Every structure is written in C-alpha cells, then in structure tokens.
Amino acid sequence: MQNHTQLANLAIQHLQSQIAEMGFTPIVQFELEGCCLPAKPRELDTSHFLDFTAINQALSSLGVQGVCKAEYWEYQWEWASKMAGQSPLKTAQDLAIVKQNLPDILLQNGAKEVHIHPVFWQQKQANRPLLPAHQNDVFPGKPVHIPNAIQLSISALNVDGSNALLDNQLGAVLQNILLVRSYECCWLFAPIEAAYQRFQLKSNYDLDKELTSPSDISGGHQGSIGFFQRRDKHDQLVGGNWRKQARIEHRLGAACAAYHPQVNCAFALACLLEAIQMCKAGAPVLEPYRAELPVSLKAAKTEFAKSHWFQRALGKELKTAVLQNVDAKAD
C-alpha cells in the first residue's frame, strides 16, 4: 500500500489535471512561521542575528523556490514560497523540504535554538518577549506569546492569465467551501494539541489588540479564511495591483512538524475544483458554516474520521492512509 505522501502527490497531480481541463491554472503558496534564539549577542542594534543571505542560498541549493526573512516579532522568522509559476505540487514539496532542513540551516547561521511550534513560550514562562526595542512600551505589562502558523494561499488563473477568483463568483464560492470544509478537516492543518492552544491565545490572555492570529472559522477579508481583494487582513488597501494579487488565505494551519504540506495542498485543490464545478453549473448557493473550531485534537480527529466529503473528494485510500500514519506516530 502506498503511504500518505505518495497518495497525496498523486491526488494533487490528478486535481491539477482536472482543473487544467476546465480551463484554469491553480496557484498555491505557503508561508511557514517559526522562532529562534540568537547564538550570540548582536554586534549592532540594526543588524539581525540571522544571516538571511546564507540561509536563502542554502535553501536555493536544495532546489527550493522561496525566501526566508525576519517576521514582526524580534525572534520570529518566516519562509514564504515564491510566486514563480511552479505547480502546487512543487510548492508543497518545497515546504516539506523547508520543514525538514531549515532548522539545521538556521543553527548554522546565527541561531542556537529553533522552534517550529504553534505557540512560542520563551523559557516556558508567560512574558512579553521579542518586541523590537523601540516597541517595548506597546501595551506594557501584558503578556505576549508568539503564534506561529502555516498559511496556505490559493487562487487560479483563467486561460488569458487573469485572476479567475474575480469572475463568476469563483472567489466567494471557493472561500465558502473552505469555510464549510475546514471544520470537519481541521485535523489536517491543526494536527497537534498545541494548535488548539494557539486558537485560544487571544481569549485566554486578553490579547485581541496585539494578535491577529485566528480563533474561529471566519470569512470576509480579515477572517481566518480571508478573501483578499482591495484590502488585506489588516484592513489596509492592497494598491493598484490588487486584481493580480487577489487570493484566499487559509490562516488556520499550525506551524509544526506534523503538518503535511501535500495533504493540505490536496485539500485546498479539492475545494477549488468543487468551486469551479459549482460556478460552471451556474447559480451557486453559499452554504452556512460552523464558526467555532474543534476544542481539542481528539475532537478534530473525530470530525475528520466522520467526514464523507474528504473521502468523496480525495478518496478512501488517502483518508485511511492519513489516519493510519498519524495513529502510528501517536503509538
């Protein structure tokens, strides 16, 4: 029997072909967030302790199309796949390579500890770490913990190369399908217990003003599954190129080793294919969805095990392999 990675690769290839036959080119992008501590004190206040030039050269030598850079929090970094015309399968495979190799590359280029985890707790204590020095007076006295995500963005091109999400309600329908399916498939993108702690960060620590991390299944342009058009998740205007950049960003993924890029890519492409088919059929109807997320990993796994949609869209064999693989890791 093929393992879940092989089955997910085949599913992605099949979905790419089906979507192409309907006149569309799917585009998937991943972003991975994590944290690390410096190996030694900074030489200059303006310098970063990580050598991003060397880091990106090392990733490029592995055939990865993407860029690693500093994120908002002082000890946080982000890797984002490039939009360079690669297939969704290549993008997912790149993320798998990055997850496996980036920690060692960071350790060789300025870091002494690397954490790819849904929530970063410095020294396992509640504190307010990691703001740059000039921002340390923001919300003084409140604990801040860093949420780390794996974000998946999806869009599609028409045969003329224009953004298909802006035509025939495709973007709205795709967003709705992702909103509906993400409850029953939450286990795919939040596959460890700490992911559910991340979902509860803002409510548990009264951090709504400081964190934009998701706490529910929500839409619009600022929700956990946001349709970015003229405005982004911070409600900022995107600018004159917004039509080209319009996409749906799925922000519920948890940064962790257990997140499987190919399985999640297949999930997103299956939703895209369903949206295209609905729009082609005409007069698509948006469905209601559950806003609350599962409260625990066990609850999420139960919902996934009951899901008929995943089995219909991606096959019983892949669903069984995914369940068996995670069960084996848990033993």
C-alpha angles and dihedrals in degrees: 000000000000117000123244094261092055091046092048091050090052091047091052092049091049093048092047089054094047092049091047091051088057091055102261137112113213120220123199127180129183131203121193123195128196143150137236139177123234120259091217139003118283118265093211131022090231096051125091118230091226121076098224093178091060092040093054092045089054092050091047090054087060090056094253118152104210147078133248116208143155117285131210098278115069097243096034126103134186134206117200128184116239122246094233103138096270120148122258088249092056090048092052092046090051091055090050089053092047094050090052100042110025097078092060091044091053091049089055093050110048109309129106097185129026124196125190097179136128093247127024115213111183108226086347091280130122105249141130102257135160107032113134112259094255091056099047093106093061109116093345118209096022121114116242123196121186117241114207122201143182104222123197120201121193135187138142140222128227122228089269091055096252124132107275094197089077094057130082094350091292094140094049092046093048091049090050093050091050089049091051097044098042094076095057092038098042090114090067096062099026100045101155133058094245089065089070090052087056091054089054098044098102096047096042095049102027092243102144091122094051106037131055094188114130124259100176144014105279139154138198114089097298101044131103088266099037129182104214113205120135092349133042132216091281089054090247121143110257094211138228095324095056095118092060092045098045109128145141114254118204103204101175098089116116121226103239142118092254094062106107112211097197095048091049091046090052089049091054094046091049088055090049092051091050090050092050091049092049093049092046089053090054136233098045116198121218112230128218115252139199111260098194119083123226109276097227145012090257092054091048092050091050091053092048092049088055094047113120093177096065091050092049094045101040107015139261092261094060092045091051092047092050092050093046093047094054092042089054091052090050094053 
